[in-house]
Amino acid sequence: MATDLPQSVLFCCDHNAVRSPMAEGIMKKLYGTQSYVQSVGVNNDLEIDGFAIAVCAEIGVELERHRSRSFDEMEQFGDDLSSFDFVVALSPASHNRALELTRVFHLEVEYWPTMDPTGRGETRDAKLDAYRQARDQIVEQLTEKWGEPR
């Protein structure tokens, strides 16, 4: 059963280079400006992944201008963790970090197990298929949680 959209959502994963930027972009595409949406990683040691850019472009989601950032850098960019209503962790490490950082705040943290497509597939087509699976999993999780876009 779908729930109401929160006013603000933060997606997080390991590097803010694949899953969390995909989730951020897809949520913005599906739900527009109904929620403020951002993403972060436990670390910021990778740039946005080219395969993530490619598979999101297939569904009209632009990720080329995404700049990766970590939880630690988030406040430097003006986003305070306590200003978010809902945090969605897409990896075990990000779930642990989000729980650690939010223990003093009253906000909801959910873990959505999401496949890490990096390192999967031997050929370009096989790699793209793995990234599409992760993308489609995110779309399914979003629409299961907040319903079909209006």
N, C-alpha and C positions, 0 to 999 in steps of 0.2 A: 504494500500500500504506500503510495507516494505521500511525502510530507511537504509542508510549505518550505519554500526556499528561504534560507537564512539571509540576513542582510549582507554578510560577508563570509567568504570561504577562503581558506588557505590550503592548497595542496602541497604535499611534501613527499620527496623520495630521496634517494641517496646522493645524487649529484645535480639535480635540477637541470638535467640535460635531455631526458627522454620522457619518462612517465608523468612527472608533475607538470612540465610545460604542456604536454599533450592534454592533460586533464584541464589545465587552466584555459587553453585555447578552445577546447571542445565545449567547455561549460559556457564560455563567453559566446560562442557561436550558437549554442542551443538556447540559452536563456537570456542573452543580450545583457542589458544593464539592470536586470532585476536584482542582481547581487554584485557586490564588489568582490573580484576574484584575483588572487595572486598565487604564486608558487615559489617554493624554496627547496633547497637540498640540505642534507646534513653537511655536505662539503660543497665547495664551489671550485672544483678542479678540472671541469670539463666544459667545453662549449656545447651549444645546442647540437644535437645529433642530426646529421644529414638525412638519415633514414626516417627519423621522426618528422622532420620537415616535409619530406616527400609524401609519406602516407597521410599526413594531416592535410596537405594541399589537395589530395584526392577528394576530400570531403569539404573543401572550401574553408579550411582553417589555416591561417597564416602564422607560421612560427619563426620565420627568418629573422625577425627583429628581436626575438627573445634574447635576453641577457641573463645568464645563470647567476644565481646568488645563493648564499647559505643563510641558515638561521642567524648566524652571527652578523652577517652583513645586512640583514633585513632592517634592523633598526636604523642603520646608517642611511638607508634609502627612505626613511620616514614611516615605515610600517611597524607599529608596535604589536607584538603578538596578542596582547590583551584586547586589541581593537577588533579582533576577529571573533565571530560568533561560533564558527565551526571549522575544525581542522580535519582534513582527510589525509591520512598517511597511506602511501601506496607501496611501502616496503617495510620490512621489520625494523631496520635501523632507524628509519625516519619516524616510525611509530614510537619507538623507545625514546628518541630525542624529543618528540612532541610531548609525550607524557611527562618527561623530565622538566621541560620548560613551562608546561602549563599547570603544574601541580599547585601553584599559588593563584591561578586564575580560575574563574568560573566559566569555562567554555568547554564545549563538547569536542572530543577527539574520537574519531572512528578510524579503524584500520580496514582498508579495502585491499585484500591481497590481489596484487596485479602482476602479471607475468613480466619479468625483465627480458625484453627481446634481444638485448645486446649479447653478442657472442653466439647467437643461434643462426643456423643455416650456413651452408658452404658457398652458395652462389648468391648473386645479387637478388635474384627472384626469390630465393628461399629466405634471405634476410628480410626482404620487403614483406613477405608473407608473415613472418614472425612479428614484425612491427604492426602490421595490420591487425593481427590477433590481439595485441596489447591495446591498440586504439579502439577496436570494437568492444573489448572488455570494458574499457573506460566508458564508452558510450552507454553500454548496457547498465553499468553500475550507476551512472548519473540518472538515466531515465527510470531505473528501478527506485532510486531514492527520491527523486523530485518530479517524476512523471514526464510525459511527453511535453515538449516545448509548446507554448501557446502561440 
